[in-house]
Amino acid sequence: MQGQARTDEESLNKGRIRLPKMSKVKNKAPAPVQITAEQLLREAKERELELAPPPPKQKITSQEELDDNKMRRRKVFEDSIRKNRTTMSNWFKYAAYEDNMKELERARSIYERAIDVDHRCIQIWLRYAEMEMRNKQVNHARNVWDRAVTLLPRAQQLWYKYAYMEEVLQNVTACRAVFERWMEWEPDPQAWHSYINFEYRYKEYDQARGVYERFILCHPDVKNWMKYAKWEERLGAVEQARGVYERAIEFYGDEFLSEDLFIAFARFEERQREYERCRTIFKYALDNLAKDSQAEIFKYFSAFEKRFGSRQGIEDVVWNKRRKKYEDALTKDPEDYDSWFDYLRMVESEGDSDVIRDTYERAVANIPESPNKNDWRRYIYLWIMYALFEETEMGDIERTREVWKACLEILPHKKFTFSKIWLHLAHFEVRQKNLTDARRVLGVAIGKAPKDKLFREYIELELQLREFDRCRKLYQKFLEYAPANCTTWIKFAELETILGDPERARGIFELAITQPSLDMPEVLWKTYIDFEIDLEEIENARILYRRLLERTSHPKVWLAFAKFEQDQKDPESDYHHARDVYREASDTLRQAGAEKLERLLVLEQWLAFENAENDEANLNYVKSQMPRRVKKRRQLTTDTGADAGWEEYWDYIFPEDEVAKPNMNLLKMAKEWKKKNDSDSDSDSDSD
């Protein structure tokens, strides 16, 4: 078995094909001459041409050989057509071969067969007709052209060839008939111009003018009107050219006017030395054209005025230039309200009310898209300026009222409102002596978008009218809307005080101080206390101070209380309640663990008081309570926790703090012992 396996392996090795070993590339440097893909393709194409030599030329010497050659060629053409009937190149080659052989009937038959295959192929008709014209078969060619334009009326190349053939034959009437048939299909402008140039070549100006009239109605573009006018001017018909320009302006109307048309018309009048007409055209264009379509016409107008105008005309041009500048800026950014303000001032200086109103309407039409109130602040002043213009300059009361109401309708009152708009409208109604309408406006404003300013202005209006009951109701509504507003409580109480009802004022103050949250409670308490002091209710004021101290232990409250007691001293008695207040304040702050500076503030005021009273015992007591000032150092750190160095600061150590810290007493005793030892050593040295 082992021998048999070895024999099989040897036989397999003998039958195996051994591949040659691949030699390793030793030089991997790039070749000195690189071969590009373009070079490879070019060489391949050259070799392909070398492999396909041109066919040899044949010489036919007999009729039989010619007939035989024709038979073979026709068979080749017929076979190619039979294989692919839709390939028009096969038909064209076949027909061209028959045409070269002067077999016109056969060529016509081939073209007719090709037309049956695809009558929409323009090249078939062109080659068919050109063959007939080349062989001077005019009627056949005319028949082919007629059939072609009937089947393919939109193929302009067929019409051009047809008209050209008739004109070459000097058959002007037939050529005109071809153009007329063509124009019934309303082709593109170039076809119309070909017809007009045909009539112009034969000096049929009336015919050409009639074609132009039909042309501008078929293609009412500005450039076509301008070409018509220039054509009339070239003929010397100035009045007719001017009439074309005027008809063009009337035809387009104010909505579709073109800047190029006015420029061409003005330059035409300038060439005719009609300068006033030219100036009128420029001004009409600037007044009626859209603002974004006046750049070129303004440039031409400026150049015209510099050459032929007066000083007033130049000033008008400068004004138009400024207006154009503003218009361009506002076209790019309609919400640039600063530009609108400048533009409106310039327009108002001109004094044309219609233009001013139109500008205001355009300005207020640019409503901000942002829901942010800050983006509306500049916009609102456009409405204010508009309304003031109508009221002060024009004196139109109804229109002013409509402007204010339109502004209020635009504002999104659910998100935010502007109190000044409501107040301007209310003051406007007051100026018109419509108090009912003014109250209605302010009432609606408070109902839709209540704000502090609206309440205050409404109350101020009723105060001026001496409607105190209305003021009370408004204050009640105001406090329901903003119960934390201390100023409102104070103003309400002041009103009652002025009206001579201190009990109502006291009730208002009592209700105010019981509110859970106040924006300025210290002001409210101070006003309440001053109110009681003004009424000489000293005991009530003292009670208020005590009630306030139950809520807060701020040192300013204690100092104000002490100042109050200091002002109430009985000149016949040496006893002073202010001293008790100072002592109570110092003890309370010490027990509450207040800040050292707060305690120091109270003690300094107490010391100043005792100095003024000149009471030695109490003065010594206060001095004993004063802290000791020491300088200390502390380390500073940055936000990242790094070391930022050391700083010195002043600290205050009160007497009770020294008692609480025995280390401080020990340090003090050590200093005294050292001082005593130093004095003893000095005395010993003196004795020696």
C-alpha positions, 0 to 999 in steps of 0.5 A: 500500500505504501508503494502504491501511494508513493507511485501515485504521488510521483505520477501526480508530480510528473503531470503537474505544470511547474510555473516559472519563478517570478524574478524580483524587481531590483530597480524600483525607481520611476522610468525616465519617460512616463506614459500617460493614458492619453498617449495610450489611447492615441496610439491605439487609435493610430493602429486602428486606422492603420489596420483599416486602409481606405477602399480601392477606387473602382473604374467602370468602363461599360453600361452593364458594369454600371448597372450591375454596380447600381444593382449591388449598391441599391441592394446594400441600401435596401438591406440597411433600410430594411434592418433599421427603418428609423435610422434616417442616415441610411435614407439620406445616403440612399437618396444622395446616391440616387441624386448623384446618379441623376435618378431624380425619380428614384431619389424622390421616391426614397424621400417620400418613403422616408417621409412616410416613416417619420414626417416630423424629421426636419432634415428629411424636408430640408434635404428633399427641398434642397435636392429639388432646388439644386436640380432647378426643379422649382415647382417641386421644391415649392411643393415640398416646402409647402407640404413641410410648413403645413405639417411642421408650422413651428419649424422655423428653419423650414420657413426661413428656407422657403422664404429665402428661395422665393426671394432668391427667385425675385418672387417678392409677392410669393415671399410676402405670402410665405411670411404672412402665412408664417406670422399667423402662427405668431413665431418668435421675434427673430421671425418678425424682424426677418419679415420687417427687414425683407420689407425694408430691403424693398423700401416698403416702409408702410408694409414694414410699419404695419408688420411692426404694429402687429409685432409689438402686439404679439410680443409686447416686450419693452425692447420691441417697442424701443426697436420700433421707435428707433426704427422710426427715428432711423427713417427720420419720422420723429413724430411717429417715433415719439408716438411709439414711445408715448403709446408704449408708456400708455400701453404698460400703465403705471403698474408695468412701467420699465426703466429702460423705456423711460431712459430710451425715451428721454435720450431720444428727446435729448437727441432732438434737443427737447430738453424740457420734454426730457426733464418731464420724462425723467421726473415722471419716471421717478414719481411712478416707477418702483423705488427699486427700479430707479438706479439707472434712470437716476444716473442718467437724470443726474448727468442730464441736469449737470449738463442742461439743468438749473440749480433747483433741478440739481437740488431735486436730483440730490433729493432723489439721490437721498431718497434712492439711498434710503429706498435701497437700504429699506429694500434690503432690510425693511425692519431698519427703523432708524432708516425709516425715521431719517427717511420720514424726516426728509419726506416731511421737510418736503411738505407733500402730505400725500407722499408723507402719508404714503411713506408712513403707511409703508413704514408701519406695514413692516411689522416685526416678526420677532415675538421679543418686545425689545424688537418692537420698541423702535417700531412703536415710535413709527405709529406715534410719529404718524399719529402726531403728524396727523393731529398736529400737521394735518389736523385730521382728528378722525384719521388720528384716532384711526391711526391709534386704534390700528396700532392697538390692533396690531399689538399682541396684547396677550404676550406684551403691550405698550402702555404709552400707546394706550396713554397717548390715545387717552390723552388725545381723547382728553384733548378732544374733551372726550372724557368718556372715551378717554376713561373707556380707553384706559379701562380697556387697557387695564382689562386687556393688559394691566400695568403699573404705569396704566394704573398710575396715569389713570389715577392721576387723570382722575385726581386732576378731575377731582374724582376721588371715588373713582381714584379709590376704586382704581387704587383697589383694582391696582392693589388687587393686581399688584398687592406687593407694590408698596408705593401703591399702598403709600399713595393710597394712604396719602390720598386718604390723608389729604382727603382728611380721613386718617382712620382710612389711611391707618387702615390702609397701612395696617392692611399693607403691612400684613401682606405676605410679600412686599417689594419695599417693606422698609419704605412702607414701615417708615412711611407708616411711622412718619404718618403716626408721628405727623399725627402726633400719635407718639405711642402708636409710633412706638408700638409700630417700632416694636412690631417692626422689631419683632419682624426684623432685628436690623441695626438700622431699625434699632438706630431709627427707633433710638433716634425717634426716642431721642427726639421725644425726650422730656426736658424736665427729666434726665431719664432718656428712653433712647438709652434703653433702646441702645442697650436693648439693641446691643444685647439683642444683636449680641445674643442673636450672633449678629455681624461684628460691623452691625454691633459696632455701628450700634455701639458707635451711635450709642457712644455719640449719644452718650458724648452728647448727653455728657453722662460719665457713668454711661459713657464709661459703660459704652466704652467698655463695650467697644471692641478692640481693633486688630490686624490679621492676615488671610490667604486668598485663592482663585476660582480654580483653587490656586494660591493667590497670596495673602491679604491684611484686614481689620478684625474686631474683638469684643470684651466677651469674646476675650473672656470666652477665649482664655488663650487671648488672656494668656497671651496678654499676661505673657506680654505683661510679664515680659514687659515687667521683666524688661523693666526690672532688668533696666532698674538693675543695670541702673543700680550697678 
